[in-house]
Amino acid sequence: MGHVQPVEAKISRPGNRSVKWEYDRPVLSPNSTMTPSSPAQPVHNYGIAMRATPRSPGTDAAATVNPVISGWDEPAWQAFAAELDAWVSQGRQASLWWRDDDAGQPGPAFDRLLSFAADVALPLGLAVVPAWLAPEVAERIRAAPGPLVVLQHGFAHANHETEIQPGAPKLRPAECGSARPPQAVLEELAEGGARLQAAFGSRFLPVFVPPWNRIARAVFAGLPRLGYRALSAFGPRAVAEPVPGLLQVNCHADPIVWREGKRFAGASATLERLRAHLAARREGQADPSEPTGLLTHHRDMDPMFWAFLEELLGRLRSHPAVAFPPLPSLLDAQPVALG
Ligand SMILES: [Zn+2]
């Protein structure tokens, strides 16, 4: 079985005022003994090229990814399916969820996201930036079919960090970091939450998604007082409830390589991230009750990422080992009034 490297997912390290959730890329040991199972049949055929034959043994996956045909990758799927089989053999169902960030502005990418979300009919947590919200986008979201809910993604997605933090090699952008007094940040967030609630009513869940997945402790400690019920950042959570009344439900696979021109990381790398988190949960190396989250950014996805996403969710939505729980229950956040 795959070996997972030590995980870093700290939320309250003394002395660290602003914390990013991140974890090292899990590594599958070369002598993995996973038994491939039959890959599930795709629910949809979105017209992408399927990889018909496995790679030859010993081939370096990263070196052979063809951006045109690697929208799907059968060996990677088989490893992922083997992990799902392990859940089934233990009588368990793997909970997954899907979050898409940076919504608020209109455009073809947003149109495509809404269209696909309606087609695949899986719960989608759409993280909307309040200050970006255009009236026509609000109208489209209100009219969207299916289990789509709105989460709050910061206020204006503006970086306020201007100084390099001690120990950090470079500036790490954050809207909700320690550059401003926590109360000023919280007042802004409350204003943003009020806007989303006015725009979306019960479709808005009091769940906060910090831009760049970074938030200072003094800020998230104040979220429950404002009515927020959950926080979603990135990486395996250290604890389920970092402060009383605030559930943490993160994402664990972000298939965009931001520092390399926002390129798609590829099917193999993404499936491996999802598989590794599932395995870590199943083996007790990560919180078993934290659902495995897939993070997308509709504005920054290339055609191969779209093809992969459509194929992945099309396959998973009917897989017997997988559950996509309704987001209000998964995030423990029924619509409530903020303030
Ligand atoms: Zn963002």
Residues whose N, C-alpha, C, O or C-beta is under 5 A from the ligand:
A	BS01	ZN	D101 D102 P211 W212
